[in-house]
Amino acid sequence: MRRIIVTGCGTTVGKTVVSACLTRALEGDYWKPVVSGTEEECDYETMKALLNGSDCHVHESSYRLRAALSPHHAAKLEGVHIDPAAIICPITTRPLIIETSGGIFVPLNDELLAIDFFQKWDALWVIVSRNYLGSINHTLLTIEALQKRNVDIRLLIFNGHEVTESERAISFFSAIKNSIRLEEYKQITVKTIQECAEQWKRKEVWKLLV
């Protein structure tokens, strides 16, 4: 089973949409181990809607927390302790796309960061970056932290309108040359995900994930 971990340079950079596109393109399964913010919108239900009509399976999260906060904070509000031993990776014959909660330095509990947990798995990593003021710094910090832990970063995905100088700087200073783009869409629908998946499959760098 091939695991692909999707993380981002921060929150709200498009990890869930990217994960949907990857899952559809790879004809895989999706799993987000820890979800916070279910009072507003649950990524589990969002993903099921975006992958509707496909054979892709959306696995239940190990922890579903109501407050839209860091997992460790949201868990405390509910009197829950996130136990890494209780987060058991689903078994599937398909590629498994795993989405992190927020960025890599988000605490899962008072003693464990997301990066400390996920780096132990045998997985390929995909980093999502969205162009905003500060995204160069945030993206390079994320990449550097992962590189120091010797994880296998396969692809950088730029989400949104192209900003050539920002993207050039990120690619140069990180030495990651393999990247693709998630175009800016007015509305994310099942059709959007299908179109994006087909576009990515035609890219040469796509071979890095299959």
C-alpha positions, -999 to +999 in steps of 0.1 A: +000+000+000+014+033-010+009+062+015+009+098+003+008+124+030-006+158+020+005+188+042+006+225+037+025+256+045-003+266+068-041+263+073-067+271+046-041+266+018-062+240+000-050+207+014-085+191+012-091+200-024-056+189-034-062+156-015-095+151-034-077+157-067-049+133-058-073+107-046-093+108-078-063+109-100-047+079-083-080+061-079-071+058-042-086+061-008-086+092+015-081+095+052-077+124+076-067+109+110-076+139+131-103+164+122-111+195+141-138+220+133-167+196+127-192+221+142-187+242+110-179+218+082-165+183+084-138+173+060-151+138+060-184+148+045-168+174+022-145+147+008-173+122+003-192+149-017-162+158-038-155+122-046-191+113-053-195+090-083-160+075-080-148+042-065-126+061-040-133+053-004-132+079+024-121+063+057-134+075+091-111+097+111-097+084+143-106+116+161-134+141+151-134+172+172-160+200+172-140+232+177-121+248+148-089+249+167-055+231+169-063+194+176-047+195+211-068+225+221-100+212+205-095+179+222-090+195+257-123+213+253-140+179+249-120+162+276-103+140+251-066+130+249-054+123+214-035+090+218-012+082+188-016+045+195-053+049+187-046+063+153-044+032+132-037+035+095-065+019+073-055-011+053-063-008+016-050-022-017-053+013-032-030+043-027-039+060+005-040+098+005-035+111+041-043+147+050-027+163+080-046+186+103-031+221+096+006+223+092+034+200+103+040+218+137+004+215+149+003+198+183-018+166+185-014+166+222+008+183+248+037+162+239+034+154+203+035+175+171+020+163+138+054+161+122+067+138+150+038+114+144+036+113+106+074+112+099+075+076+113+054+063+085+068+050+052+052+076+029+057+100+000+050+136+009+032+163-010+034+199+001+007+225-007+016+262-010-008+291-017+005+324-027+000+351+000+023+375+017+045+353+039+040+321+019+076+319+008+088+319+044+061+295+055+067+271+026+105+271+029+103+265+067+079+236+061+102+221+035+133+225+056+118+209+086+107+179+066+141+176+048+159+176+082+138+145+091+147+129+058+111+124+046+105+117+009+091+150-005+079+141-040+059+171-051+051+207-044+017+219-054+010+256-059-027+264-053-042+294-070-031+321-094+005+320-105+030+343-088+062+336-107+087+353-084+074+336-053+073+302-069+107+306-084+121+315-050+105+286-033+118+261-059+153+276-059+159+278-022+143+245-014+159+227-044+125+211-051+120+213-089+090+191-092+057+211-089+023+213-104-006+237-100-041+236-088-058+263-108-081+289-091-117+278-094-147+299-085-165+268-072-151+234-062-174+206-074-172+170-084-166+181-120-138+204-108-121+175-091-125+153-121-110+179-145-081+186-122-073+149-118-073+144-155-050+174-160-025+162-134-024+127-149-011+142-181+019+159-164+053+144-166+059+149-128+029+127-121+051+097-126+067+106-092+035+095-074+025+064-094 
